[in-house]
Amino acid sequence: MIKISDKIMDPKEIINAYPPDSIEVKIIEILSSSDNIYIYKSLDELKFELNLRINIISASRELNDSNFSFRTFRKSICNPQYWTRTGEGGFLIKDKVTPSDGIKDIFTNSSMYGTECATAIVIVYYKALLNIYPQELFNELFADLHLMNWHYLDKDLDIGYYENVDFLPGDCRYFKNPDVDPLTPEWQGENTIDLGDGTYYGHGLGIGTADEIIKALNENRKEGSKQSAYLMDSATRPNFKYLSIKYYDFIAKLERENYRRILIDYRNFEAKLPKVFC
């Protein structure tokens, strides 16, 4: 069920705004048919979440189609013009580089980058937001950008871990490999993005169905294991509502500043007009 401003929303009110069989429609149908109550302050807040989820999916596909390689943190690489590689294998944005330019370069010069799957998911989140946010807002929120794993996330992403929820396109889903081969610990699991069409994007494995990802992980189990890898009953998500508030507050600020400039320009123009006395 979807509630907006304490009113239950008829899904038809928004579904007609999107193409039939689109990912947006699929998300709305999942939300509206759920026993859980999804509360939004406004229709714009819901639309922002839909937009960000779509951009998470498109950023995942874009990263998958790039030359961004899979490497362990010990062997990670990045473009030294934009990032400083830390001793742990993470990427720290350089002082004179804007975070927006740093994220863009990962996609422009993808062959110069390589790291593990958790970092790839974080990069996807930032790219999705960069597709929506004005650069000024993005750079303000994500200054001192540090890319590595879930322990180095910017507080403004406000990533949350949720169990027993409705799973939605754009969610991060984790495939766990409990009997991983100790010689390849990097395959203890795979962070993926649900692409909304029955497939998932996981860095290093590419795009595949749940069965295909499980099969790939099972090939990296310790000898004699009978415990299969599996898709966990949980989802990881950014705080869509918080990110929406930041976006609309910034847009409102720009509109106020633009109005003030127009008003000042008009008053200056008016002051230059010749005085007419009757």
Secondary structure, DSSP 4 states (H G I P E B T S, - for coil): -EEETTEEPPTHHHHTTS-TT-HHHHHHHHHHHSSS-EEESSHHHHHHHHHHHHHHHHHHHHHHTS-PEE--GGG-B--TTTEEE-TTS-EEE-TTS-HHHHHHHHHHTGGG-EE-HHHHHHHHHHHHHHHHS-HHHHHHHT-S-EESSGGG--TTT--EEEES----TT-EEEEE-TTB-TT-GGGSEEEEEE-SSS-EEETTTEEE-HHHHHHHHHTTBPTT-----EE-SEEEE--HHHHHHHHHHHHHHHHHHHHHHHHHHHHHHHHHSPP---
